[in-house]
Structure formats: structure tokens, C-alpha cells
């Protein structure tokens, strides 16, 4: 039995709920290329939605063999 009435209890999201995997995610934010993300307002955990992400038009091909060749320009 608690000393606080049920109607007087707060519904504040706590860090202990985040540790149990129950995050309080905010609104979706568009990151670009159809990628959407949400942040937990309590602990900062990130949820990423890739269901609307754009596909590549072709394979990514680089003409440089090493990173050093990029710095020689």
C-alpha cells in the first residue's frame, strides 16, 4: 500500500524505465535520404527508422586506393 493516492501520482518517465527498455521517444526527425530518427527524452537513446530510406542508384566505386592518395591533391 502506498501513501500516495493513485490520482496524485505523477506519470514522469524515469531513468529506471529506460534501463528496462521502456524509452520515452519524442517526435521523428528527418536525418536525410528518408532516414528518420527519434531520441529518448530521458536518456538520449536513438531509434532509427530505415523503412523509407532511399536505395543507392548504383554501386559506390572509388578511384583512390588509399586514404593517403586523397591527401596528395
Secondary structure, DSSP 8 states (H G I E B T S, - for coil): --SS-GGG------HHHHHTT---B---EEEETTEEEEEBTTT--EEEE-TT----SS----S-SSHHHHHT-
